[in-house]
């Protein structure tokens, strides 16, 4: 993973700026939106220079990583290819060293964002 992206992701997860949710990258909108840890990374991509250039956005269905056209399906559950490449990851649902994927830590184990950030910092 790119060190610069990892740093902003860890800071965002620890900031308290994002409400944690489960089951989807994002549920709701505005100040009531809830994000999975992977959804936070998508939102950071959207706010990045690359994401702005590609006009990445959230819609009612999920995350659209580039200018929407009929061939672009919103992603609801995992990282889209564009976010994976931007972040320097190799998977749509990265795993920690103990083979737990991040969606599992967020949704099934119900680890909070600070705990997930610690896992990412040490093992992703």
N, C-alpha and C positions, 0 to 999 in steps of 0.2 A: 504494500500500500504506500502511496506517496506520503511522505512525512508532512508536507504542508496541508494536505487534505485531512490526514489523520488528526493533526493538531486542531483544526477548526471543528472537526466532528466531536472530538473529546470535549472541547470547550463548550460546544452547543449542548451536548448531553448533560454536562455538569452545571449549566447556566441556570436552569429552572425556567428558561424561556419557553420550552416545549412541554405541553401536557402529554403524558404518556397514555397510550391506548394499546389495543391489541387486535389481532386478526386481520388488519389491513395496514397499508403504508400510512394512510390518514383517514380519519373519520371526521366529518363535520368541516366547518370552515371558520375563518376569523379567529377571534380570541378563544372560541370554544373548541377549536380543532384539537384532536388527539392523534398523536403520531406513534408509530412503531419506531424502534431505533433505526431501522432501515429507511423509514419515511423521513426522519430527520436528515439523513444523508441526501436523500432526494431533494429536500427543501434547500439544503446548502448548495447543491448543484444548480437549482433554479435561480438562486441568488448570485451565483458566480458569474464571471464575465462570459464564460462559455455558455452557461445556461441562458443568460440574457440574450446572447447572440442567436441562439437556437430557438428562443421564445418558449422555453420550457415552462410548463404551468400545471397547476392542479385543476381538475374539473370535477364534476359530480361523481364520476366513475372512478377516477384514480389519477395517477401522475402521467403527464404527457411530456416526454423528454425533449421533444423538438416541435417545430411548427406543426400544428395538427393538420393532417390531411386524411383522406379516407383510408389510407393504408397504415396509419399510426393508431394502434390500439392502446388505450391507457393501461398502465400497469397498476394492479391493485395490491399485490402481495409481496413481490420481490424487486430487487434492483433491476432497472432496465439496462441494456447494453451500454448506452451512452454514459450513465452514471458509473457503471463498472469501469469503463475505460478512463473516465475523468479522475476517478479515485485511485486508479492503479490496482484494482482488485482483480481476482480471477474467477469470481463466482457471484451469482445473483443472491446468494445467501451465505456469506462468509462464515467459516468455522473457526473456533478457537482451537488451541493446541489440544484440549481435552475432547475434541471432536463434537462439541455442541455447537450447532449453528446459531447465529444471532437471533433469528426469528423464534427459535425454541427458547432461548434465554428470556426473550421479551414476553412471549405469549404463554408458554407452558410452565416455565420455572418462575415467571412473574418477578424477575429481577428488575430493580428500578434502574433508571438511566445511569445513575452514578456507579452502580455495580457493573452494569454493562460496559460503561466507559473504562472501568478498571480492567475488565476482561480484554477489551479491544487494545488497550494500552500495552498490556503484557503479551498478548498472544496473537494479534491479527497483524 
